[in-house]
Amino acid sequence: MKSLFADQLSSLKAFGEPLTVSLSNELVKLLSDQLYQSPLKAVEELVVNAYDADAKVCRVFVPAPSDTENDFIVIFDDGVGMDYEGLVNLWQIGRSNKRDENIQKMLKRKQIGKFGIGKLASRTIAYKLTHITKTGNRILSVTVDFRDFKDNPSATTQPVITSVREIVDKDFFNTNVRLSKMLDACGIKPEEIGGTKYKTWTLAILEDLTEKARKIRQETLHWILSTAMPLQSDFVLFLNGTKVLSSKEVYEKWVEFNISELPAERLKALQESTGEKWSNEGNYLKSASFPSGVSGSVFVTKPSLSGGKSEDLIRSYGFFVRVRGRLINDNDPLFGLKPLFFGLYYRFHADIYADDLDEDLKASRETIEDTTIKDNFRHLLREIFNHTNHLYVKAQAAEDEKRDKKEGERNQVSPRLVEYQVADVLVENTKSFIGSEADESWFYLSLSSNDKLDDLIKTLYTPKREKYTYQYINNGPTARIVKFDPASSTFWINKDHEFAAEFINEGVSRLLQEVVTAEALLEVYLRENQVSISAIGKILEQRDELLRSLIRDHSYSFETIARRLRDAATDKYELEISLVVAARSLGFTATHIAGAGNPDGLALFTEYPGGEKKITLEAKSSIDTPSLVAIDFASLQEHVINEKADGCLLVAPNYPGDSQEHYAAQRRANNLKISCWTVEQLALFVESAEKRQFNANNILDIALTAFTPDEVTAQIKSLFEQPIWDKRSLYRAILNALRHLGGRLMDSPRTIDLVAGEVSRDKEFLGINKESIKEAASELAGASQGGMTFRDPNIIMHVSVDELERRLINLTKGTSEPRRLSSFSKHE
């Protein structure tokens, strides 16, 4: 085995007292094996340490799996080094001195490390970790062997003692062969590190590498480090000699310009707001407050610059104001301006150089005083931001207006309204799975796997759109109206939601789809515009209740009316109203009356020449079967007499079964001519009205001739057994037949016989007769708005089958291709 550099350090002079590291092996393994399982994360942590030390340059060497020559990992940085106390603090596990007040004053950047445990990630890739560091005129080193931390059955921690060594001989970096090899691999010359080029620096050397370290792939590590790199010009990272650029540097840009290019109208606005004349001079904007000039550049990316691992180091969006090379607003992206245009905010990056602000810097050198020059500077930043937004909106509009795409490919629904917005909120929120409900899950958005979130964001930011689909599921009446899964480009519509149930079969399902799309994206827009999670939850809850309430207030669909009837079985007043609405849906002129001595409602139907028929409507709600006393047949007959009605239709959840009370109920109903229906029977009748062409006459036929529950049940059963075809299905079958006949027998007219032959192939219509098909064809022609004529036996088409389907959608309650092809959604 090769001699390790860590072992060679033992020959150097000890400095100060030995370090005591109190750490159990169990904790080392816990942190390294569970908190930092990835060898890539271990390297990333050491790079973060370099950033925290205010390094301008960080050089990393990691051997490739095929590299058998180099058995070490090295990280060099030119940041603030450590003295003896710094090395002591380095191995105080569970705390970090990086954020102590005195340390913060020395450093320029926001510090990331907080608990001092990141270095334990090194245990994932190596057993020995050596730090060599320079500060002042002294170079110190310390080595920790992670195998020295032993398991202890007594649960007491045995401290590990390690010595701090001083490197006095500057030629040591040239004469030590292994160290020279490490420096060379890292891209550092021995004379540079031992000389005066770097005033302070730190070298982290990892030896006795683990199997995980030997399997690190260069491409993967480079990508990991690139995602961790912010758009920061004063921190340069090299991996095996190759510069690692922030992954955000390759983002496609909407806008890019130099601030000296601000147009004349912006400079005029600046003059009005600051009282000073502004001019473009070379690459600078100058005024009385800024005689040296303000320079800089701006760009706007298509993907958001917010979020990601690089946010741990420093933000990549907003203004970056530098005074004599020093960043003065690292925690204030807008330099005190109010955040406007959030769609732009997280894509906006501006590097601004204003050395004339130097005189206004506070002693802390972190913020500037409230002065005229500061106010004027903010006016300048506001004009830069507003001009950028103008260019951003213009660029988006230009992309939306591209005319070089075919129909169905050009985006009428811009990605900035859908995909980019969703991607932005996922990037901007570190807890990207947190949403607006009380339990902090998303209200409408459905995210299945955190592991694939990065891939999803990348996909959403790509120009090519995966067309959206709408699927229908039964999630229960209290569940949300929609769940939007951006990963599969699917909107899952809850068929049981009151609003969805009202429109799902009414030939306007496309409108329903558009409503749920807007509703799902409203949550995204609110998040994008920084509305609080609790406020979003409240808003969406109120909107959901409003949608439900509107449907309860005015129902149209047979399915909704039937469902409301079933739901009202135990509610006295709601059952009365639902009964009247059900009668109205079947063709009666129905009125809700109620009140003592009155029926619950009246239903009138006039047939010519048969005249007017009137029945009273009575509702008896009950959790269980109502008792005979509760029904009070005599009072119901009195209502019939008082209203001069022809009969009475009584609805109850159920009636007494095989008992003395049952026979008494049967007898009274028959004697007093009270037609006894269950809630379920009437609901089923309403639900089937459109499909089976039921109407008021069918109700009257039963209500005026069948009175006992058994008689009513028998007549309803007989009616449903009659071979009456579902008209909507028959209409659609005829249209399908016309479609299948397209291109066949071109020299023959489309006749009812040809269509009947096609329709009868369908299992649903095996026993159908030609007269039923002729009747349906005639109805289709009458409703086709000139698209089709039926002159028995010929069916004459005046439009395509697709257009005929569109014109008949209110009759067939089906779906049809839109007249303009969509680039947003699939037609299914």
C-alpha positions in Angstrom: 0.0 0.0 0.0 1.3 3.5 -0.9 2.5 5.7 2.0 -0.3 8.2 2.8 0.4 11.8 3.2 -1.6 11.9 6.4 0.9 9.5 7.9 3.9 11.5 6.8 2.7 14.6 8.7 3.5 12.9 12.0 7.1 13.8 11.5 6.3 17.5 11.6 6.5 19.7 14.7 3.5 19.6 16.9 1.8 23.0 17.5 -0.2 23.8 20.6 -2.1 21.3 22.6 -3.5 18.2 20.9 -7.1 18.4 19.7 -9.8 16.4 21.5 -12.6 15.2 19.2 -15.6 13.8 21.2 -17.6 11.8 18.8 -19.1 8.3 18.9 -18.6 5.9 16.0 -22.4 5.4 16.0 -22.9 9.1 15.3 -20.2 9.2 12.6 -21.9 6.3 10.9 -25.3 7.7 11.4 -24.4 11.1 9.8 -22.2 9.7 7.0 -24.4 6.7 6.1 -27.8 8.3 6.5 -27.6 12.1 6.3 -24.9 12.0 3.7 -25.3 8.7 1.9 -24.1 10.0 -1.5 -20.4 10.4 -2.2 -21.3 13.3 -4.5 -22.9 15.1 -1.6 -19.6 14.7 0.3 -17.6 16.5 -2.4 -20.4 19.1 -2.6 -20.2 19.8 1.1 -16.4 20.5 0.9 -17.1 22.9 -2.0 -19.7 24.7 0.2 -17.0 25.0 2.9 -14.8 26.8 0.4 -17.6 29.2 -0.5 -18.3 29.8 3.2 -14.7 30.8 3.6 -15.1 33.6 1.0 -12.9 31.8 -1.5 -12.7 33.3 -5.0 -11.2 30.1 -6.4 -11.9 26.5 -5.5 -10.1 23.6 -7.3 -11.3 20.0 -6.9 -9.6 16.8 -7.9 -11.5 13.5 -7.9 -10.0 10.4 -9.6 -12.1 8.7 -12.3 -13.1 5.1 -11.7 -10.5 4.0 -14.2 -7.7 6.0 -12.6 -5.5 3.6 -10.7 -2.6 6.1 -10.3 -4.3 8.7 -8.0 -5.8 7.4 -4.8 -6.8 10.7 -3.2 -9.3 13.5 -3.4 -8.2 17.1 -3.0 -10.1 20.3 -2.5 -8.2 23.6 -2.5 -9.6 27.1 -1.9 -8.1 30.6 -1.4 -10.6 31.6 1.2 -10.1 32.6 4.8 -7.7 30.1 6.4 -7.8 28.7 10.0 -5.5 29.4 12.9 -5.2 27.0 15.9 -8.5 28.1 17.3 -10.1 27.7 14.0 -8.9 24.1 13.8 -10.2 23.5 17.3 -13.6 24.8 16.2 -13.5 22.8 13.0 -13.9 19.6 15.0 -16.5 20.9 17.5 -19.3 18.7 16.1 -22.8 20.0 16.5 -21.9 23.7 16.2 -20.1 26.0 13.7 -18.3 29.2 14.4 -19.0 30.4 10.8 -22.0 32.4 11.9 -20.5 33.9 15.1 -20.7 37.7 14.9 -16.9 38.2 14.7 -16.6 35.7 12.0 -19.4 37.2 10.1 -17.8 40.6 10.2 -14.6 39.2 8.6 -16.5 37.4 5.8 -18.4 38.9 2.9 -20.9 36.2 2.1 -23.9 34.7 3.8 -22.7 31.5 5.6 -24.3 28.2 4.8 -22.8 25.8 7.3 -24.5 26.0 10.7 -24.0 22.8 12.8 -20.4 21.8 11.8 -21.5 18.3 10.7 -20.9 18.7 6.9 -17.3 17.6 7.2 -18.6 14.2 8.4 -19.9 13.6 4.9 -16.2 12.9 4.1 -16.5 9.6 5.9 -18.6 8.5 2.9 -15.6 8.7 0.6 -12.5 8.4 2.7 -11.3 7.2 6.1 -8.6 9.9 6.5 -9.3 13.6 6.2 -6.4 16.1 6.4 -6.7 19.9 6.5 -3.7 22.1 5.7 -4.5 25.8 6.1 -2.7 29.1 6.0 -3.6 32.3 7.8 -1.2 35.1 8.7 2.3 33.7 8.4 1.5 30.3 9.8 0.7 27.0 8.0 -1.0 24.4 10.2 -2.4 20.9 9.6 -4.5 18.3 11.3 -5.6 14.8 10.4 -8.6 12.8 11.6 -8.9 9.1 11.0 -12.6 8.2 11.1 -11.7 4.6 12.1 -10.4 5.9 15.4 -14.0 6.4 16.5 -14.7 3.0 18.1 -18.0 1.3 19.0 -18.5 1.4 22.7 -21.0 -1.0 24.3 -21.1 1.1 27.5 -22.6 3.9 25.5 -19.8 6.3 26.7 -17.9 8.3 24.1 -14.1 7.8 24.0 -12.6 11.0 22.7 -10.0 10.9 19.9 -6.8 12.8 20.4 -5.1 14.3 17.3 -2.2 16.7 17.0 -2.0 19.9 15.1 1.2 20.1 13.1 3.0 23.2 11.7 4.7 23.3 8.4 7.6 25.7 8.8 9.7 24.7 5.8 8.2 26.4 2.7 10.1 24.0 0.5 8.0 21.2 2.0 5.5 21.6 -0.8 8.2 21.0 -3.4 10.1 18.2 -1.6 7.2 16.1 -0.5 6.5 13.9 -3.6 3.0 12.8 -2.7 1.9 16.3 -1.8 3.4 17.7 -5.0 1.4 15.1 -6.9 -1.8 16.1 -5.2 -1.2 19.8 -5.9 -0.5 19.1 -9.5 -3.6 17.0 -9.9 -5.5 19.9 -8.4 -4.0 22.5 -10.7 -1.9 24.2 -8.1 1.9 24.8 -8.3 3.9 24.0 -5.1 5.6 27.4 -5.3 2.3 29.2 -5.4 0.9 27.6 -2.3 4.2 27.9 -0.4 4.9 31.4 -1.6 3.0 34.7 -1.5 0.5 34.3 -4.3 -2.2 33.2 -1.8 -2.3 35.1 1.5 -4.8 32.6 2.9 -5.9 29.2 1.8 -7.1 25.7 2.8 -6.3 22.3 1.4 -8.6 19.4 2.2 -7.0 16.0 1.4 -9.0 12.8 1.5 -7.1 9.5 1.5 -7.7 5.8 2.1 -10.7 6.1 -0.2 -13.8 4.0 0.2 -15.5 1.9 -2.6 -18.1 4.7 -3.0 -15.4 7.2 -3.8 -13.9 4.9 -6.5 -17.3 4.8 -8.3 -17.8 8.5 -8.6 -18.5 9.3 -12.3 -16.9 12.6 -13.5 -19.9 13.6 -15.6 -22.4 13.1 -12.8 -20.2 15.0 -10.3 -19.7 17.9 -12.7 -23.5 18.1 -13.2 -24.1 18.0 -9.4 -21.6 20.8 -8.8 -23.0 22.8 -11.7 -26.5 22.7 -10.2 -25.0 23.9 -6.9 -23.2 26.8 -8.5 -25.1 30.2 -8.4 -24.8 32.8 -11.1 -21.9 34.4 -9.1 -19.0 36.0 -10.8 -16.7 36.1 -7.8 -16.6 32.4 -7.1 -14.9 30.1 -9.6 -14.9 26.4 -9.4 -12.7 23.9 -11.2 -13.2 20.1 -11.3 -10.1 18.2 -12.5 -8.9 21.4 -14.3 -12.3 22.1 -16.1 -14.2 25.2 -15.0 -17.7 24.3 -13.6 -20.3 26.7 -14.8 -23.6 27.2 -13.1 -26.3 25.2 -14.8 -28.3 28.4 -14.9 -25.7 30.0 -17.3 -27.0 27.9 -20.2 -30.6 28.9 -19.7 -32.3 30.2 -22.8 -32.9 34.0 -22.4 -35.9 36.1 -23.2 -34.0 39.4 -22.8 -30.4 40.6 -22.7 -29.0 44.2 -22.7 -26.5 46.6 -21.3 -27.9 49.3 -19.0 -26.2 52.0 -21.0 -28.7 51.0 -23.7 -31.7 52.5 -21.7 -33.7 54.4 -24.3 -34.2 58.2 -24.2 -37.7 58.0 -22.7 -36.3 56.1 -19.7 -33.6 58.7 -19.2 -36.2 61.5 -19.4 -38.3 59.7 -16.8 -35.2 59.5 -14.6 -34.5 63.2 -15.0 -38.1 63.9 -13.8 -37.9 61.6 -10.8 -34.3 62.6 -9.7 -34.0 66.2 -10.8 -30.7 65.3 -12.5 -29.8 65.0 -16.1 -28.8 61.5 -17.1 -26.7 60.6 -20.1 -25.2 57.6 -21.9 -21.4 57.8 -22.0 -19.7 54.7 -23.4 -20.8 51.8 -21.2 -21.9 54.1 -18.4 -24.9 56.0 -17.3 -23.9 59.3 -15.6 -25.5 62.1 -13.6 -24.6 64.6 -11.0 -24.9 62.0 -8.3 -22.9 59.4 -10.3 -20.1 61.3 -12.0 -18.0 58.1 -12.3 -21.0 56.4 -13.9 -23.1 53.3 -13.3 -22.5 50.3 -15.5 -23.9 46.8 -15.8 -25.9 44.3 -17.7 -29.3 42.6 -17.5 -30.8 39.4 -18.7 -34.0 37.5 -18.3 -34.1 33.7 -18.5 -36.9 31.5 -19.7 -36.7 29.1 -16.7 -36.9 30.6 -13.3 -33.6 31.4 -11.6 -35.1 30.8 -8.1 -34.7 27.6 -6.1 -32.4 24.7 -6.7 -29.3 23.7 -4.7 -27.4 26.9 -5.8 -29.9 28.9 -3.7 -28.1 27.5 -0.6 -25.0 29.5 -1.6 -26.6 32.7 -2.9 -29.7 33.7 -5.0 -29.3 34.0 -8.7 -32.1 36.4 -9.4 -32.6 40.2 -8.7 -30.1 43.0 -8.6 -26.5 42.4 -7.7 -25.1 45.8 -6.8 -21.4 46.0 -6.4 -19.4 49.0 -5.0 -15.7 48.7 -5.8 -16.1 45.0 -6.4 -18.0 44.3 -3.2 -21.6 42.9 -3.3 -23.7 45.1 -0.9 -27.2 43.7 -1.3 -26.9 39.9 -1.0 -30.0 39.7 1.1 -32.0 42.3 -0.8 -32.8 41.2 -4.4 -34.7 44.4 -5.3 -32.5 46.9 -3.3 -35.5 48.1 -1.3 -37.9 48.3 -4.3 -41.4 46.8 -4.0 -41.6 43.5 -5.8 -43.6 44.0 -9.0 -44.2 41.7 -12.0 -43.5 38.4 -10.2 -43.5 36.6 -13.6 -40.3 38.5 -14.3 -38.9 38.7 -10.8 -37.5 35.2 -10.6 -36.1 35.3 -14.1 -34.4 38.7 -13.8 -30.7 39.0 -13.2 -28.9 42.4 -13.2 -25.2 43.0 -12.4 -24.9 46.7 -11.5 -21.6 48.5 -10.7 -21.9 51.8 -8.9 -18.6 52.9 -7.2 -20.1 56.4 -6.4 -22.1 54.7 -3.7 -18.9 54.1 -1.7 -19.2 57.3 0.3 -22.7 56.3 1.5 -21.8 52.9 2.8 -22.2 52.4 6.5 -19.4 51.4 8.8 -20.8 47.8 8.6 -20.3 48.0 4.9 -23.4 46.0 4.4 -26.1 48.6 3.6 -26.1 52.3 2.6 -27.5 55.3 4.4 -30.8 56.9 3.4 -29.5 59.7 1.3 -30.4 61.5 -1.9 -27.8 59.5 -3.9 -29.5 56.3 -2.6 -32.9 57.5 -3.6 -31.6 58.5 -7.1 -30.0 55.1 -7.4 -33.3 53.3 -6.6 -35.0 55.4 -9.3 -32.4 54.2 -11.7 -33.0 50.5 -10.7 -36.8 51.0 -11.0 -36.4 52.3 -14.6 -34.0 49.3 -15.4 -36.6 46.9 -14.0 -39.5 48.5 -15.8 -37.7 48.6 -19.1 -36.7 45.0 -18.6 -40.4 44.1 -18.0 -41.3 46.0 -21.2 -38.8 44.0 -23.2 -39.9 40.7 -21.5 -43.6 41.2 -22.4 -42.6 42.2 -25.9 -40.5 39.0 -26.3 -43.3 36.8 -25.0 -45.8 38.4 -27.4 -43.4 37.9 -30.3 -43.1 34.2 -29.5 -46.8 33.9 -29.1 -47.4 35.5 -32.5 -45.1 33.2 -34.5 -46.9 32.3 -37.7 -44.6 29.6 -39.0 -46.5 26.7 -37.4 -49.3 24.6 -38.8 -52.8 24.6 -37.4 -52.9 22.6 -34.2 -49.2 23.3 -33.5 -49.2 27.0 -32.9 -49.7 27.7 -29.2 -52.8 29.8 -28.7 -52.5 28.9 -25.0 -49.0 30.3 -24.3 -46.6 28.1 -22.1 -46.1 31.2 -19.9 -49.8 30.8 -18.8 -49.4 27.1 -18.0 -46.1 25.2 -18.1 -43.8 28.0 -17.2 -46.0 29.1 -14.3 -46.2 25.6 -12.9 -42.4 25.2 -13.2 -41.8 28.5 -11.5 -43.9 27.7 -8.4 -42.2 24.3 -8.2 -38.7 25.9 -8.4 -39.5 28.8 -6.1 -40.8 26.7 -3.2 -38.2 24.7 -1.4 -41.1 22.6 0.0 -42.5 22.1 -3.5 -45.1 19.5 -2.3 -46.6 21.9 0.2 -49.9 23.5 -0.9 -52.9 25.4 0.3 -55.0 23.0 2.3 -55.0 22.9 6.1 -52.7 19.9 5.9 -50.5 21.9 3.6 -51.0 19.6 0.5 -51.8 21.2 -2.8 -55.4 22.0 -3.3 -55.5 21.0 -7.0 -52.0 20.2 -8.1 -51.0 16.5 -7.9 -47.3 15.7 -7.5 -46.4 12.1 -7.3 -42.7 11.8 -6.8 -40.2 14.2 -5.3 -37.3 12.2 -6.8 -38.6 13.2 -10.3 -39.3 16.8 -9.6 -36.2 18.1 -11.3 -37.0 16.2 -14.4 -40.5 17.5 -14.4 -39.3 21.1 -14.1 -36.9 20.6 -17.0 -39.8 19.2 -19.1 -42.1 22.1 -18.2 -39.5 24.6 -19.3 -38.9 22.9 -22.7 -40.8 24.5 -25.7 -42.4 21.4 -26.9 -45.8 20.7 -25.2 -47.2 17.4 -24.3 -50.9 17.8 -25.1 -53.2 17.7 -22.1 -55.9 15.1 -21.5 -59.0 15.1 -19.4 -59.9 11.9 -17.5 -63.1 11.4 -15.4 -63.0 9.5 -12.1 -65.4 9.0 -9.1 -63.7 10.6 -6.1 -66.8 11.2 -4.0 -69.1 14.3 -3.7 -66.9 16.0 -1.1 -63.6 15.7 -3.0 -62.1 18.4 -5.2 -63.5 19.1 -8.6 -60.1 18.4 -10.3 -56.6 17.2 -9.6 -54.0 18.4 -12.1 -51.0 16.1 -12.7 -48.4 18.1 -14.7 -46.1 15.1 -15.0 -48.7 13.1 -17.0 -50.3 16.3 -18.5 -53.7 15.1 -17.2 -56.6 16.9 -15.5 -58.5 14.3 -13.4 -62.1 15.6 -13.2 -64.2 14.3 -10.2 -67.5 13.1 -11.7 -69.1 13.2 -8.2 -68.5 16.9 -7.6 -71.8 18.8 -7.9 -70.6 21.2 -10.5 -69.0 18.6 -12.7 -72.0 16.3 -12.4 -74.2 19.1 -13.7 -72.3 19.6 -16.9 -70.5 16.3 -17.6 -73.3 14.8 -19.8 -74.9 18.0 -21.1 -73.0 18.4 -24.3 -70.9 21.1 -22.7 -68.1 18.9 -21.2 -65.6 21.0 -23.2 -66.7 24.1 -21.2 -66.4 22.0 -18.0 -62.8 21.1 -19.0 -61.9 24.8 -19.5 -63.4 25.8 -16.2 -61.4 23.1 -14.2 -58.3 24.1 -16.2 -58.6 27.7 -15.1 -59.5 26.7 -11.6 -56.4 24.4 -11.2 -54.1 27.1 -12.6 -55.6 29.8 -10.4 -53.8 28.1 -7.5 -50.6 28.2 -9.4 -51.0 31.9 -10.3 -51.7 32.8 -6.6 -48.6 31.0 -5.5 -46.6 32.7 -8.3 -47.8 36.1 -7.0 -46.7 35.4 -3.5 -50.2 35.1 -1.9 -49.9 33.3 1.4 -50.7 29.6 1.6 -53.5 30.2 4.1 -55.1 32.9 2.0 -54.9 30.6 -1.1 -56.6 27.9 0.8 -59.4 30.2 2.0 -60.0 31.6 -1.5 -60.1 28.2 -3.2 -62.4 26.8 -0.5 -64.8 29.7 -1.0 -64.7 29.3 -4.8 -65.4 25.6 -4.5 -68.4 26.3 -2.2 -69.6 28.9 -4.7 -69.5 26.5 -7.6 -71.5 23.9 -5.6 -74.0 26.5 -4.4 -74.7 27.8 -7.9 -75.6 24.3 -9.0 -77.8 23.7 -6.0 -79.5 27.0 -6.8 -80.5 26.2 -10.4 -80.1 22.6 -11.6 -80.7 21.6 -15.2 -79.3 18.1 -15.8 -81.5 15.1 -15.1 -78.5 13.4 -13.4 -78.1 16.3 -10.9 -81.9 16.4 -10.2 -82.0 12.7 -9.6 -79.0 12.9 -7.2 -80.5 15.8 -5.3 -83.7 13.8 -4.9 -81.9 10.8 -3.4 -79.8 13.1 -1.1 -83.0 14.8 0.2 -84.6 11.6 1.5 -84.1 12.5 5.1 -84.7 16.3 4.7 -88.3 17.4 4.9 -88.1 20.7 3.1 -85.4 19.7 0.6 -87.4 16.6 -0.4 -90.5 18.7 -1.1 -88.5 21.0 -3.4 -86.7 18.2 -5.1 -90.0 16.4 -5.8 -91.4 19.6 -7.4 -88.2 20.0 -9.5 -88.3 16.3 -10.6 -91.9 16.8 -11.8 -90.9 19.9 -13.7 -88.0 18.0 -15.4 -90.5 15.4 -16.6 -92.7 18.0 -18.3 -95.2 19.2 -15.7 -95.8 22.8 -14.8 -95.0 22.2 -11.1 -95.4 24.6 -8.1 -94.1 24.2 -4.6 -97.0 25.1 -2.1 -96.5 23.5 1.3 -98.0 24.9 4.5 -100.6 23.5 6.8 -103.7 22.1 5.0 -102.0 22.2 1.7 -100.2 19.6 -0.5 -96.4 20.0 -0.8 -96.8 20.8 -4.5 -99.0 20.8 -7.6 -98.2 19.4 -11.0 -100.2 20.3 -14.1 -99.9 18.9 -17.6 -102.0 19.9 -20.6 -102.3 17.5 -23.6 -104.1 18.4 -26.7 -106.9 17.4 -27.2 -106.9 15.5 -24.0 -107.1 18.5 -21.8 -105.5 19.4 -18.4 -104.4 16.8 -15.8 -103.5 17.8 -12.3 -102.0 15.8 -9.5 -100.9 16.8 -6.0 -97.3 16.1 -4.9 -96.6 14.9 -1.4 -93.2 14.2 0.2 -92.7 12.2 3.4 -89.0 12.3 4.5 -87.6 9.9 7.0 -84.3 8.3 8.0 -86.0 4.9 7.9 -89.4 3.7 6.7 -92.1 6.2 7.7 -94.9 4.9 10.0 -98.5 4.6 8.9 -99.4 7.5 11.2 -96.7 9.7 9.5 -98.2 9.1 6.1 -101.8 10.0 7.0 -103.5 9.0 3.7 -106.8 10.7 4.7 -105.1 14.1 4.7 -103.5 13.4 1.3 -106.9 12.6 -0.2 -108.3 15.8 1.3 -105.6 17.8 -0.5 -106.7 16.1 -3.8 -110.3 17.1 -3.2 -109.5 20.7 -2.2 -107.3 21.2 -5.3 -109.7 19.4 -7.6 -106.9 17.2 -8.7 -107.0 14.0 -10.6 -104.8 12.1 -8.3 -101.8 12.2 -5.8 -98.2 11.2 -6.2 -96.6 10.4 -2.8 -92.9 10.0 -2.4 -91.2 8.5 0.6 -87.9 6.7 1.3 -89.7 3.4 1.7 -93.0 1.9 2.9 -93.9 -0.6 5.7 -92.9 -4.2 4.7 -94.6 -7.5 5.2 -96.5 -6.7 8.3 -100.0 -5.8 9.5 -99.0 -2.1 9.0 -97.9 -3.0 5.4 -101.3 -4.4 4.5 -103.0 -1.5 6.1 -100.9 0.9 4.0 -101.6 -1.0 0.8 -105.4 -0.9 1.5 -105.6 2.8 2.3 -103.4 3.8 -0.7 -105.7 1.7 -3.0 -109.0 2.9 -1.5 -108.0 6.6 -1.5 -106.1 6.4 -4.8 -102.8 7.6 -3.5 -99.9 6.5 -5.8 -97.0 5.4 -3.6 -93.6 5.9 -5.0 -90.2 5.5 -3.4 -87.5 8.2 -3.7 -85.3 5.8 -5.6 -88.1 4.9 -8.1 -88.7 8.5 -9.0 -85.0 9.3 -9.1 -84.4 6.4 -11.5 -87.4 7.6 -13.6 -85.8 11.1 -13.8 -82.3 9.8 -14.5 -83.6 7.8 -17.4 -86.0 10.4 -18.8 -83.8 11.6 -21.6 -82.4 8.3 -22.6 -85.8 6.5 -22.7 -87.9 9.5 -23.6 -89.9 9.4 -20.4 -92.3 12.4 -19.9 -95.3 13.6 -17.9 -97.7 11.1 -19.6 -95.7 8.2 -18.4 -95.9 9.5 -14.8 -99.7 10.1 -15.2 -100.2 6.6 -16.6 -98.8 5.1 -13.4 -99.9 7.7 -10.8 -103.6 7.5 -11.9 -103.8 3.7 -12.2 -101.3 2.2 -9.7 -101.6 3.1 -6.0 -100.1 0.5 -3.7 -96.3 0.3 -3.5 -96.4 -3.1 -5.1 -98.6 -1.9 -8.0 -96.3 1.1 -8.7 -93.2 -1.1 -8.6 -94.8 -3.6 -11.1 -95.8 -0.8 -13.6 -92.3 0.9 -13.4 -90.7 -2.5 -14.0 -92.9 -3.2 -17.0 -92.2 0.3 -18.4 -88.4 -0.3 -18.2 -88.6 -3.7 -19.8 -90.2 -2.3 -22.9 -87.8 -2.2 -25.9 -87.3 1.6 -26.0 -83.9 2.6 -27.3 -81.6 5.0 -25.6 -82.2 7.9 -28.0 -78.8 9.5 -27.4 -77.0 6.3 -28.1 -79.1 5.7 -31.2 -78.3 9.2 -32.5 -74.6 8.6 -32.0 -74.9 5.1 -33.7 -76.5 6.7 -36.8 -73.7 9.3 -37.0 -71.1 6.5 -36.7 -72.9 4.6 -39.4 -72.7 7.6 -41.7 -69.0 7.9 -40.9 -68.4 4.2 -41.7 -70.2 4.5 -45.0 -67.9 7.4 -46.0 -65.9 6.5 -49.2 -68.1 3.4 -49.9 -70.7 3.0 -52.6 -69.9 6.4 -53.9 -72.5 6.0 -56.8 -75.3 5.3 -54.4 -77.3 7.7 -52.1 -77.1 7.2 -48.3 -80.4 5.4 -47.6 -82.1 4.4 -44.3 -81.5 0.8 -45.3 -77.8 1.3 -45.5 -77.7 3.1 -42.2 -80.0 0.5 -40.5 -77.6 -2.3 -41.6 -74.7 -0.5 -40.0 -76.6 0.4 -36.8 -78.0 -3.2 -36.3 -74.4 -4.5 -36.1 -74.0 -2.8 -32.7 -74.9 -5.3 -29.9 -76.9 -2.5 -28.2 -79.3 -2.4 -31.2 -79.5 -6.0 -32.3 -83.3 -6.1 -32.0 -84.0 -2.6 -33.4 -86.5 -2.1 -36.2 -86.2 0.3 -39.2 -89.1 2.5 -38.0 -87.1 3.5 -34.8 -84.1 4.3 -36.9 -86.2 6.4 -39.4 -87.7 8.3 -36.4 -84.3 9.0 -35.0 -82.9 10.1 -38.4 -85.8 12.5 -38.8 -85.1 14.0 -35.4 -81.4 14.4 -36.3 -82.2 16.2 -39.5 -84.5 18.6 -37.7 -81.9 19.5 -35.2 -78.9 19.6 -37.6 -79.1 23.3 -38.4 -79.1 22.6 -42.1 -76.4 20.0 -42.0 -78.6 17.1 -43.0 -81.9 16.4 -44.7 -84.0 13.2 -44.4 -86.3 12.5 -47.3 -87.4 8.9 -46.8 -85.6 6.7 -47.7 -82.6 9.1 -48.5 -80.3 10.8 -46.0 -78.8 13.8 -47.7 -75.6 15.2 -46.1 -74.8 18.9 -46.6 -71.7 19.0 -44.3 -69.0 16.5 -43.2 -69.8 14.0 -40.4 -67.4 15.9 -38.1 -69.3 19.2 -38.6 -72.7 17.3 -38.3 -71.5 16.0 -34.9 -70.7 19.5 -33.8 -74.1 20.9 -34.8 -75.9 18.0 -33.1 -73.9 18.0 -29.8 -76.8 19.4 -27.8 -79.0 16.5 -29.0 -76.5 13.7 -28.8 -74.8 15.0 -25.6 -71.6 13.5 -27.1 -68.2 15.0 -27.9 -66.8 16.4 -31.1 -63.6 17.6 -32.7 -63.3 21.4 -32.3 -63.5 23.4 -35.5 -60.0 24.8 -34.8 -57.4 22.2 -34.0 -56.0 22.5 -30.5 -52.3 22.6 -29.6 -53.3 22.5 -25.9 -55.4 19.4 -25.4 -56.1 16.0 -27.0 -59.6 15.2 -28.2 -60.7 11.9 -26.7 
